[in-house]
Amino acid sequence: MAILLSGCATDPVPIDRSVHAVSQDSRVRYVVLHYTALSAAESLRVLSTEDVSAHYLITDSSPPHVYQLVPETRRAWHAGESSWYGEISLNDSSVGIEIVNLGDSTGVWQPYTPEQIRMLIPLLRAIVRRNGIEPQNIVAHSDIAPQRKVDPGPLFPWHLLARQGLGRWYDAAAETAVLAQLRTEPLPDVGWFQQQLHRLGYDCPQDGQMTPATRRVIAAFQMHYRPSNYDGMPDAETAAIMMAMK
Ligand SMILES: [Zn+2]
């Protein structure tokens, strides 16, 4: 009995682990989605041996192979300089999932395979449950680093994921109603779009100017929520989607 109460044999001093505090939660609050822009073999080599990494890697074989390269309790190096709702350096507080996909490196966007998405959905659902992750905190690398990154790109199926209860989406009925109204009015000014992007988590300039930096943030928003046109220019549909989003 004395041995049972004195903790684990490897403890440097006797430690009692029989009482657990109620005030605790997971250190993981975000999931960041990426494409690798490399072949599966190169992705595995780079993510396991170089100074970048991710918690999970989904290959493009049939069926895809899912590697866990870093335990969720440890930090992987996938996000880089990043910001979401004012939280910076998301490597510290996120799980990163890399999907083998070449992006637009061949001149056209490569689609994700249905099998990759079928693997991703239960993986993501388990990560979200395990860590209590909020829908708006399932993000694209481009959402948290819009000045540097475009992955996982405009072909990533955010809407399909949202229909599975994974990630934030907008109220489609509200968007339709707001859009009809907006078509009869002048477009809100750039400062309004910048305020909305800030409200929705994005690190966006607030200078009222349509600069390349602001355009990249608008493009990141469009790639996620309105991928049919992600030219980064303010338009009525983008405004309506923003208004229809809590
Ligand atoms: Zn990335």
Boltz pocket constraint, residues with backbone or C-beta under 6 A from the ligand:
constraints:
  - pocket:
      binder: B
      contacts: [[A, 33], [A, 34], [A, 35], [A, 78], [A, 141], [A, 149], [A, 151]]
      max_distance: 6.0
